[in-house]
Amino acid sequence: MVEGQTITADPGAMLKGGSEAAAILLMLLSEDEAAEVLSRLEPDEVQQLGGAMFNVADVSEQQVDGVLDLFVERARARTTIGFDSDVQIRGMMQRALGQDRADNVMARITPPARTVSLDSLKWMDARTIAQLVANEHPQVAALVLAHLDAGIAADVLQLLDEETQADIVYRIATLGEVSSDALEELERTLLKQVARSTGGSSSKRGGAAEAAKIVGGTRTNAEQRLIKALAKLDKALARTIEDEMFVFDDLMAVDDKSMGTILRGVDNDTLVIALKGADPALRTKIFGCMSSRAAQSIQDEIGERGPMRLADVTDAQKAVLQIARQLAADGTIMLGGKGDDYV
C-alpha cells in the first residue's frame, strides 16, 4: 500500500459502481470460467458488464484486493441452498415416494421451464424480430412481443404493418395462460427448434399492463393512433390500457404551463378528492402551479375532509387524468415522456 493511503470502509468505494467491481472479478477468471458466467446473464447485463471491462483495464493492486474482499464478504452472506435444487428435490421425492409417484408430484410442482428459443429473441435487434413475425398470424406476433422487454417490443411493433398493430396490442392485452404446447409450436414456427415438453405447464404472458408498456414505448403519434384503433375493437380495454399507461404520479413529469392548463379544466371538488391520496411531492408541484390563494383554499379543504374511500380518490384521479389525456390528444399540452417527438 502506498504510504499515507488508507483503505475506505467500503472495499468497492474506490470504483464507480458494482459493474466495475464485477468486471474486475470476471477478468481475474479464465476465459472458460468467464464465458460460463456471461452465458447466465441477460443481454443488457452482458452489454453493461462488457462496457465496464474496458473501463477497468488499468486498475491498481489495491483496487483488485478491494474487489476480492468485497466478493468474499458478500459470498459469506449467501448460501448454496438453491444450487441444483431441482435435482435435490427430485431425489428426495423419489426416495420417499418411488419413481412413478415422484414423477407425478414433480409434474405438478415443478415451475414452468424457460423457453430457451424465445429467450434467444432478447439477443436480436428489433428489425430482425419484426422480420420474423411480419408474415405470421397477429396472435403469433402478440405472443412474441409479450416475451420481450417493453422497450424492444415497442420498437418491433412500430416496424410492423400499421393495419395490424392495434390488433396485435389487443391480443397482447387479452393474453392469458399460454400452454406449453402453444409455446413449443411458436418456437418451431419462428426458430425451427423443437422445445422440450414441460408436462402441460402454462405460463402467464401479456395483459393490459404489458400492452400498456409496449404502447407507451411508441412515439406519441403512434400511441394516439393505436389507442383510437383499440377503442374500435374494445372501448373498455382501450380505456384500461390508457389507465395503465398514465397514472396520477406521472403528472410529476408535466411542465408547469401544461399543469396549469390541466387544472383549469378540473373542478375544485374533484381536485380536493384526487389530491387526498396524492404523493406529497406531486401536491407541492400542483400547488405551485396555482395562485397562492387558490392553493391555500384547496389545502384547507383537504385538511377539513375526513377519511375518504380509496375508490372515490381513484375515480377523482382518473377524472383528472382523462382531462390531461384529452388535452394532449387535442395538441393543447404535451405530456411527459415523449420528448423525442418534437424539437
N, C-alpha and C positions, 0 to 999 in steps of 0.2 A: 504494500500500500504506500502511496506517495505520502511523504511527511506532511503533517498538517491536514490531511484529507480524512474526513470521517464518513462512516457508512450511515446512511439515513436509517430511520426506524423501519421504513418500508424498503426491502431489498430491491423492489422493482420501481421505486420512485425516480430513479435516475433515467428511466426510459420514458418515452412519450406515452405509452399505454400498453395494455395487455397484448396487443397484436405484436408489438416489437419483442416483448418477452417470449411469446410463443415462437416467433420466428427464430430467435437465438437458440432456443431449446431444440427446435426442429433441425437447425443447421449443425447441431452437435451430433445428430444421429447419422447413421449410414444412409446411403441413397435408398436402399431397400426398406429400411425402417421408416424413413421419412415418407416414402411413397405409400406405405401401409397406413400411416396416419392421414395423409391427404385424401386417400381413397374413401375415408369415412366421413369426410366433410361435405357440406353443401357447396354449390358453385360459388355463391357470394363469399363464403368463408375462405375458399381456396384462393379467390382473387385478392381478398383483403390480406391474407397471410403471405401470398406471393409478393405483393407490393411491399409488405413490411420487411421481407428478406433483403430487398435492395437497400432499405433504409438502415439496416444494421450490419452492413458489410464491414464497417470499421468500428468495432466496439472494444472497450478496454477489458482487461482481465478481471477487473473489479466488477464490471457490469455483468460479465458471464457468471462470476461467482454469486452475484446477487440474484440472478435469474434462477440458478440452481438451488439456492437457499429458498427462494420463493416457491419453487416447484416442490421441494421436499416438504416445506411447511404445509402447503395445500394438500399434498398427497396423503399426509398423515391424517388429515381430517376426512378422507374418503375411505370407503370400504370396497371390497370386491364382490359384494353380495349379488350384484346384478350381472356379473361376468358369466356368460354362458348359462344364464339362469334357466333357459328353456330346456337345455339338456339335463340339468339337475332336477327340475320339476318333473320332467318325463320319467327320469329314472326312479324317482320316489313313487310316482303313480304306478309304475309297472311293478315295483317290488310289493306295493301294498295291495293292488287290485288285480294284477295279472295283465298280460298283454292286451287282450281284447277289451276288457272293461276300461283299462287305462287309455286306450286309443279313443274310446267313446267319450270319456271325460275330457281328454285333451282337445278333441274336435270342438267341444262346446266352450271351452275356456280360453283356448289359445287366441291371442289378439290377431286380427287380420294381418296377413303377411304383406309387406310392402310390395307394391307393383313396380318391380325394377325397371321394366321397359318404359312405363310412364314417368318414373323419376328421371330417366335419361333425357326427357324433354326439357328439364330445367337447364341442361347444358347447351341447348340450342338457342339460336337467336330468334327473334320474333318473326322475321321474314321466312325462315326455314319452317317454323311451326305452321305459319299461315299457309305455306305451300302444301304441307302435309294434309291439312284439313279443308283446303279450299273446295275440293270436289266431293267431300264427304257429306253425309246427311247432317243437318244442323244439330241433331242430338249428339252425334259424334264430336262435333266441334265444341258443343257445350260441355261435354264431359272432359275433353282435353283442357279447355280453358279453366275449368273448375279445379284442375290439378296443379295449375300454375300459380306463381305469386301474382297478386292482383295487378302490379305494375306491368309485368310482362304480358299478362292476359289482355290488358287494355291495349297494349301495342299490337298484339296479334289481332284483336277484334277490329281495330281501325284499318288493318290491311285486307280484311275480308270484304266481300261484296256488301255494299251498303244495304241492299234489299234484304239480306239475311241477318244483319247484325241484331236488329230488335228481336227477331225470332230466337236467335242464339242466347241473348241475355234473358229472355223469357224462360227458356229451357233451363238455364243455369239457376235462375231464381226458384224454379219449381222442381229441381232435382231433389230426390230423397235418398233412400237406401239404394245403393248400386250393387248388384250381386257380383260375386267373384267371376261368374260365367260371363257377365257383360264386360267386365274389365279385361278378361282374357281375350274375348272377341275383339275388343278395341285394340288391344296390343297386337293381335295378329293382323288386324286391318292396317294399322299405322306403321308398325315396325317389323312385321313379318317374323315375330317371335312368339313361341307358344309359352304362355305363363304357366307356372306350376299351380295346380289346383289348391285352393285354400279351404277345402272341405265345406263349401257352401256359405262361407262367411260373407258379410256385407260391409260396406264402407260408406260413411256419410259424406256426401260431397254437395257442393252448391248451396243453394238457399238464397233468400233475399239479401242477406248481409254480404255474401260473397259476390253476388251480382252487383250490388251497390259499389263495392270496392273497385270492381272492374270498370263499371260505367264512370265512376268518379275519377278514374285514371285517364279517361279520354279527354280530348280538348273540349272547350266549352260548347262550341257549335255542335260537335258530335254528341255530347252529353244531352243537350236540349232536344236534338232530333231523336235520339234513342228513347228518351222519356216520353215524348209525344207519340212515337210509334208504339211503345209499350202500352200506353194508355188505350190505344185502339184494340190491343189484344186483351188486356185485362186492366181496367182502370184502378181497381183496388190494389193490385200487385204493383202497378207503377207508382202509386202513392206510397206504398210500403217501402219500395226501393228508394224513393226520394227521401223518406224519413230516415232511412239508414245512411244515406249519403251525406246529409247535412243535419247535424244535431245542434242543440241550443248552444253548447260550449264553442261550436265553430264560429259563432258570431265574434269571438275574440279576434279573428283574422280579418274582419271587415273594417275598412278605413272609417275614420270619424265622420267624414262627409256622408258616406253611404249609410252609416249607422243613424245619423240624424234623419235621413230620408225615410228609413225604415220606421223610426219612432213616430214620425208624423202620421203614419198610417195605422198606428196601434192605439186603441183607446186605453185610458188610464187604468180601468179596472182589470183588463187583460194583462197589462204590463205589470201591475202590482202582483197578480197571482203568478205570472211567469217568473218574476224575479224572486219570489218567495223561496224557490228551491234552486236558485242560480248560484254559481260559484262566486265567491266574494270579488275575485279579480274582474269577472265579467260585469258584476254590478257596478264596480267602480268605473269601468270603461263606459258603460251605458250612461251613468250619471254624469260623466264628463262630457257627454255629447248633448246634454240638456242644459237649460238655464239653471242657475243655482236655485232659483225659487221653485221651479218645476221638480228638480231633483230632490229638494228638501221635502216637498209635498209627497212625492212618491215614497221616500224613505219613512216619513211619519206614518203613512197609511200602511206600509208593510209592517211597521212596529205595532200598530194598533190591531192588525188582523191576528186572530188566534190561529191555532193549528189548521192546516188545510189538507184536504185529501190529495194524495200523490197523483191520482187520476186527474184531478182538476188542474193541478200545476202542469202536468204533462200536456193536457189539452190546450192550456193557455200558451205554453211554449211552442206547440205545433202551430197555433194560430199566428204567432209572431214569425215563425219560420216560413209559413205559407206566404205571408206578405213579402218577406225577403226574397223568396224564390220567384214570386210573380214580378217583382221589381227588376230582378236580374234578367228574367226572361224577356221583359219589355225593353231591356237595354238601359234602364234608368240608373241602375247601380251595378257595381262589379263585386261579386262575392270573392272571398279569398281563395287561394289555392290554384288559380288558373292563370297565373301571371305570364305564361308562355304564349298566350293567345293574343296579346296586344303589345304595342310599343309606345 
